[in-house]
Amino acid sequence: MGVYGHGSQEPWPAGPRAAPPVLMAQTWADVVFLHWRMDPAAAVPFMPPGVEPDVLHGATWVGLIGFHAPKTRFLGRIGMPYVGSFTEINVRLYSRGADGSAGVLFLSLDASRLAPVLVARSLRIPYVWSRCRPVRAGTARGYDVERFGRQARSSFAAVPDCARQADDELSLWLTARFGLHTAFGGSTVFIPNSHRPWPLHPARLAHCDDELLSAAGLDVSGPPDTVHYSTGVDTLFGRPRRVA
C-alpha cells in the first residue's frame, strides 16, 4: 500500500494522510542522510515523557541530515517568499510514543533563515539560526554549517549511487518516519507529516567533519554506519496531538 493508501509502493510502508487542517506544506530537496548505530540506553535521557527510543534489531540510531527547503507554504496554501526557502541540518534520534506513534526526536536543527527558527521555537522545536549552505563538488552532495559565535560547525558530503534504490529494511526504517515528538506546554506532542515515498539511494561518504553531534550531547565517533541520498519529496504537516 502506498503512503496515501493507494497504488503499490512496496516495500515502502504506508504513512498517514495529513488530516485537515494542514498546518504547513514544504519541499525537501537534495537530502543527505548520515546515520550511526547507538545503544538504546544512551538515547533514553533525551526522550520526553511518554516516549522511548525506537529500536530495530536491538539498536537505535542517531542521524545527521542536511537538506534544502526551496518552498514552504503556510496552511498548505500561503506561499512564504524568501523566508520559506532555507537550508537545514538536523541531529535526530528515533522515537516511539506510548500511543504507538513512531517518529523522530530532534536534538538540534540549524537553519539559514531566522523566520522558520522563530516559528519552530514557539513550538519548542530546538532550531538554531546558523550559516548553512549546500555544497557540491563533482558528484558529491553535502552541507556546511557554522553556528554564529563559532559554537559548533559541521561539514559533510556523500556521493550517491542513483542507479540503485535503497529499499532494505533498515533504510526504510530510518527514512520512512511520519512525524516528530516534542515537549510542549508541559506535555509531549506528536506532529504528524505525510509524504510520498522517497526516491532513496545508497551513497558513499565523501567527508564528514562534524561537531553538531557532540554539541547535542551525543558520544558518537567514527564514520557513519549508513549513508543515503534523496533528490527529495513534498510533505504536509498536520495538527499536533498529545501523546498519552
C-alpha positions in Angstrom: 0.0 0.0 0.0 1.3 3.4 -0.8 1.7 6.3 1.6 -1.6 7.8 0.6 -3.4 4.4 0.8 -3.4 3.5 -2.9 -1.1 2.1 -5.5 1.8 -0.3 -5.0 4.9 1.1 -3.4 6.1 -2.0 -1.5 8.3 -2.3 0.4 7.7 1.3 1.5 5.4 1.4 4.5 2.0 3.1 4.4 2.1 6.5 6.1 -0.7 8.6 7.4 -2.8 11.0 5.5 -2.5 14.6 6.7 -5.9 15.2 8.2 -7.2 18.8 7.9 -6.2 21.4 8.9 -2.8 21.2 7.1 -0.5 23.5 9.1 2.3 23.6 6.6 3.5 22.2 3.2 7.2 22.0 2.5 9.5 20.7 -0.1 12.7 18.9 1.0 15.4 18.6 -1.7 18.9 17.2 -2.0 18.7 15.3 1.2 21.9 13.7 2.6 21.4 11.2 5.5 24.3 10.1 7.7 23.4 7.6 10.5 25.3 6.0 13.4 24.2 2.9 15.4 23.5 3.7 19.1 22.8 1.8 22.3 19.1 2.5 23.1 20.0 3.1 26.8 22.2 6.1 25.7 19.1 7.6 24.0 16.7 7.3 26.9 17.8 10.5 28.8 16.9 12.6 25.7 13.3 11.3 25.4 10.4 13.4 26.7 7.7 11.9 28.9 5.7 9.1 27.2 8.3 8.5 24.6 11.1 5.9 24.4 13.8 5.1 21.8 12.5 3.3 18.8 14.6 0.1 18.2 15.3 -2.1 15.3 17.1 -5.4 15.9 18.3 -4.3 19.3 19.7 -0.9 18.3 18.5 2.6 17.8 20.2 5.3 15.6 21.3 8.9 15.5 21.0 10.8 12.3 22.8 13.9 10.9 20.6 15.0 8.0 21.0 18.0 5.6 18.6 19.3 3.0 17.4 22.4 1.2 13.8 23.6 1.6 13.1 25.6 -1.6 9.4 26.1 -0.9 7.3 26.5 2.3 3.6 27.2 2.3 1.7 28.2 5.5 -1.6 26.3 5.9 -0.6 24.4 2.8 -1.5 27.2 0.5 0.0 30.6 1.5 3.5 31.0 0.0 6.4 32.4 2.0 8.7 34.0 -0.5 12.4 34.3 0.7 11.8 33.3 4.3 10.3 30.0 3.2 13.4 29.0 1.3 16.3 27.8 3.5 18.9 25.2 4.2 18.6 22.9 7.3 20.9 20.5 9.0 19.4 18.5 11.9 20.5 16.0 14.5 17.8 13.5 15.4 17.0 10.3 17.3 14.3 7.8 16.6 11.3 7.7 19.0 8.2 5.8 19.8 5.3 7.1 21.9 3.3 5.2 24.4 0.3 5.6 22.0 2.2 3.7 19.3 3.3 6.8 17.3 6.7 6.3 15.6 8.7 9.4 14.7 11.9 11.3 15.3 13.1 13.5 18.1 15.2 16.5 17.1 18.1 17.4 19.3 19.0 20.3 17.1 18.1 21.9 13.8 20.3 24.5 12.2 18.6 26.7 9.6 19.8 29.5 7.4 16.7 31.8 7.8 15.6 33.4 11.1 11.9 33.3 10.4 11.4 29.5 10.5 13.7 29.4 13.5 11.4 31.7 15.5 8.2 29.9 14.4 9.7 26.5 15.3 10.9 27.7 18.7 7.4 28.8 19.5 6.5 25.1 19.3 9.6 24.1 21.4 11.4 22.6 18.5 15.1 23.3 19.0 16.0 25.3 16.0 19.2 27.4 15.8 19.9 30.2 13.3 23.2 29.4 11.7 25.3 29.9 8.5 24.2 26.9 6.4 24.8 26.2 2.7 24.7 23.3 0.3 28.0 22.2 -1.2 28.5 20.4 -4.5 31.8 19.0 -5.7 31.6 16.9 -8.8 29.0 14.2 -8.0 29.3 14.8 -4.2 26.3 16.5 -2.4 26.7 17.9 1.0 26.3 20.7 3.5 28.4 23.2 5.6 27.1 24.8 8.8 28.6 27.1 11.3 26.7 28.4 14.3 27.1 32.1 15.0 29.7 32.7 17.6 31.6 29.6 16.3 29.7 27.4 18.8 29.8 24.4 16.5 30.5 23.5 12.9 29.8 20.7 10.6 30.8 19.8 7.0 29.7 16.6 5.3 29.1 15.2 1.8 28.2 12.0 0.1 28.4 10.6 -3.4 25.0 9.0 -4.3 24.6 5.8 -6.4 21.5 6.9 -8.2 21.4 3.7 -10.3 20.4 1.8 -7.2 17.4 2.1 -4.8 17.9 1.8 -1.1 14.8 -0.3 -0.1 16.1 -2.7 2.5 14.5 -2.8 6.0 17.0 -0.5 7.8 17.0 2.1 5.0 13.2 2.4 5.1 13.1 2.3 8.9 15.4 5.3 9.1 13.7 7.4 6.4 10.0 6.5 6.4 9.2 8.5 9.5 5.9 10.3 9.5 6.1 12.7 12.4 8.1 14.2 15.3 7.8 14.1 19.1 8.5 17.2 21.1 7.7 18.5 24.6 5.2 21.4 24.6 3.1 23.1 27.3 4.0 20.5 30.0 3.2 17.5 27.9 4.5 15.6 24.9 3.0 16.1 21.5 3.3 14.3 18.1 3.3 16.5 15.0 2.4 14.2 12.0 3.6 14.6 8.5 2.7 12.9 5.2 4.6 12.4 2.0 5.1 10.0 -0.9 8.0 7.5 -0.9 11.4 9.0 -1.1 13.5 8.3 -4.2 16.1 6.9 -1.9 19.6 5.9 -3.0 22.7 4.4 -1.2 25.6 6.7 -1.1 29.3 6.7 -0.3 30.7 9.1 2.3 33.0 11.8 0.8 33.9 13.5 4.0 32.4 14.2 7.5 33.9 16.7 9.9 31.2 17.3 12.5 30.7 19.0 15.9 26.9 19.1 16.0 26.6 15.5 17.4 28.9 16.3 20.3 27.2 19.7 20.8 23.9 17.8 21.2 25.4 15.7 24.0 26.0 12.6 22.0 29.1 10.4 22.3 29.4 9.3 18.7 32.7 8.8 16.9 34.0 7.3 13.6 32.4 7.3 10.2 28.7 6.8 9.8 27.3 3.3 9.6 25.0 4.1 6.8 24.8 6.9 4.1 21.8 7.7 1.9 20.8 10.4 -0.6 17.4 11.5 -1.9 16.5 14.1 -4.6 13.6 15.0 -2.3 9.9 14.9 -1.6 6.9 17.2 -0.9 5.5 16.9 2.6 2.5 18.1 4.6 2.4 18.7 8.3 -0.8 18.1 10.3 -2.2 19.3 13.6 -0.2 18.3 16.7 -1.8 15.8 19.1 -0.9 14.9 22.7 0.9 11.7 23.3 -0.9 9.7 26.0 
